[in-house]
Structures are given as C-alpha cells and as structure tokens.
Amino acid sequence: MGKDDTLLNALLGALVTVVLSFTGFSPILGGAAAGYLQQNGPGDGARVGALSGLVASLPVLLVFILFAGALPFVSLRIAAASFVFLVFVAVFVVGYTVALSAAGGYIGGYVEEEY
C-alpha cells in the first residue's frame, strides 16, 4: 500500500468491492479504499477508483460470457435477443461499477488529503 502503487491499490479496492458486494454501495466503498490508499488527492483517487471498479466488474463479465456461450444451443431468434440483452446489461453493470468506484475514489482521495 504505497503512494503511486496504482495497480496494488486498485486491486485492493476491487477486493473491498467484491467482499462487500452484499451492500448496494460496495463500489463506492471499494473506490474510496483505493483512492485513500493512493495518497495523491481526489483527482488521482478518482482515477485509481475507476480502475478498481473495472477490475471488480471482471467476475460479472465472466458470468455473462458463460451465459453467452450457451446461446448457440437455443433457437436463433432467442439467441440474438438474449445476446443483445446480455450486452446491454454488461455495459450497464460495468458503467455503474466504474462510475461509483470513481466517485468513491474521489471521496477517498479527498479524505486522505484533508485529514
């Protein structure tokens, strides 16, 4: 947990996000942890928070890939509609996680800088 160790801080923030995923606001907490650990102020905290959210959303994307892998075994019309739906949901989930993690990273960077 060092200053400017962006990858380690992002991984730790992603771990916090995944562990606290039972809450509705775990991306904010994970991003705040990553931003606080970054120790470079709110701007850099938001950047590492967004990276943390991107890393934390990888397990969800893997589940979507597994579902998409089963689509060729159903009819073409159902497969096409399901694929479009899965892409829409994946983009929404990743965007939601990254945006909230960036906001949390900003807050964590601000708290670390001020206090």
C-alpha positions as CSV (number, residue, x, y, z in Angstrom):
1,M,0.0,0.0,0.0
2,G,2.2,2.7,-1.2
3,K,1.9,6.1,-2.7
4,D,1.7,5.7,-6.5
5,D,1.3,1.9,-6.4
6,T,-1.7,2.2,-8.6
7,L,-2.2,-1.4,-9.6
8,L,-1.9,-2.7,-6.0
9,N,-4.3,0.0,-4.7
10,A,-6.8,-0.8,-7.5
11,L,-6.7,-4.5,-6.7
12,L,-7.2,-3.8,-3.0
13,G,-10.1,-1.6,-3.8
14,A,-11.6,-4.2,-6.1
15,L,-11.2,-6.8,-3.3
16,V,-13.2,-4.5,-1.0
17,T,-15.8,-4.1,-3.6
18,V,-16.2,-7.8,-4.1
19,V,-16.2,-8.7,-0.4
20,L,-18.8,-6.0,0.4
21,S,-20.9,-6.8,-2.7
22,F,-23.9,-7.7,-0.4
23,T,-24.3,-4.0,0.1
24,G,-25.8,-1.8,-2.6
25,F,-22.9,0.7,-2.5
26,S,-19.9,-1.6,-2.4
27,P,-18.3,0.1,-5.5
28,I,-18.2,3.4,-3.6
29,L,-16.5,1.8,-0.6
30,G,-14.0,-0.1,-2.8
31,G,-13.2,3.1,-4.8
32,A,-12.9,5.1,-1.5
33,A,-10.4,2.5,-0.2
34,A,-8.4,2.6,-3.4
35,G,-8.5,6.4,-3.5
36,Y,-7.4,6.7,0.1
37,L,-4.5,4.3,-0.4
38,Q,-3.3,6.1,-3.5
39,Q,-2.4,9.2,-1.3
40,N,-2.4,11.7,-4.2
41,G,-5.5,13.7,-3.8
42,P,-9.0,13.5,-5.3
43,G,-8.1,13.5,-9.0
44,D,-5.7,10.6,-8.7
45,G,-8.1,8.9,-6.3
46,A,-10.9,9.0,-8.9
47,R,-8.6,7.5,-11.5
48,V,-7.5,4.6,-9.3
49,G,-11.1,4.2,-8.1
50,A,-12.3,3.8,-11.7
51,L,-9.6,1.2,-12.3
52,S,-10.7,-0.6,-9.2
53,G,-14.3,-0.7,-10.5
54,L,-13.1,-2.0,-13.8
55,V,-11.2,-4.8,-12.1
56,A,-14.1,-5.6,-9.7
57,S,-16.5,-6.0,-12.7
58,L,-14.4,-8.7,-14.3
59,P,-16.2,-11.6,-12.4
60,V,-19.6,-10.3,-13.6
61,L,-18.3,-10.2,-17.2
62,L,-17.0,-13.8,-16.9
63,V,-20.5,-14.9,-15.8
64,F,-22.0,-13.1,-18.8
65,I,-19.5,-14.8,-21.1
66,L,-20.6,-18.2,-19.7
67,F,-24.2,-17.4,-20.5
68,A,-23.3,-16.2,-23.9
69,G,-21.5,-19.5,-24.5
70,A,-24.8,-21.3,-24.0
71,L,-26.7,-19.2,-26.5
72,P,-25.8,-21.2,-29.6
73,F,-27.8,-24.2,-28.2
74,V,-31.2,-22.3,-28.4
75,S,-33.1,-21.0,-31.4
76,L,-31.5,-18.2,-33.5
77,R,-34.2,-15.7,-32.6
78,I,-33.9,-16.3,-28.8
79,A,-30.1,-16.3,-29.1
80,A,-30.0,-13.0,-30.9
81,A,-32.4,-11.3,-28.4
82,S,-30.6,-12.8,-25.4
83,F,-27.2,-11.7,-26.7
84,V,-28.4,-8.1,-27.2
85,F,-29.8,-8.2,-23.7
86,L,-26.6,-9.6,-22.2
87,V,-24.5,-6.9,-23.9
88,F,-26.8,-4.2,-22.7
89,V,-26.8,-5.5,-19.1
90,A,-23.0,-6.0,-19.2
91,V,-22.4,-2.4,-20.3
92,F,-24.8,-1.1,-17.7
93,V,-23.2,-3.1,-14.9
94,V,-19.6,-2.1,-15.8
95,G,-20.6,1.5,-16.2
96,Y,-22.4,1.5,-12.9
97,T,-19.5,-0.1,-11.1
98,V,-16.8,2.1,-12.7
99,A,-18.7,5.3,-12.1
100,L,-19.5,4.6,-8.5
101,S,-15.9,3.5,-7.9
102,A,-14.6,6.7,-9.4
103,A,-16.9,8.7,-7.2
104,G,-15.7,6.7,-4.2
105,G,-12.1,7.2,-5.2
106,Y,-12.6,10.9,-5.4
107,I,-14.1,10.9,-1.9
108,G,-11.3,8.7,-0.6
109,G,-8.6,10.9,-2.1
110,Y,-10.2,14.0,-0.7
111,V,-10.5,12.5,2.8
112,E,-6.8,11.4,2.7
113,E,-5.7,14.8,1.5
114,E,-7.7,16.8,4.1
115,Y,-7.3,14.6,7.1
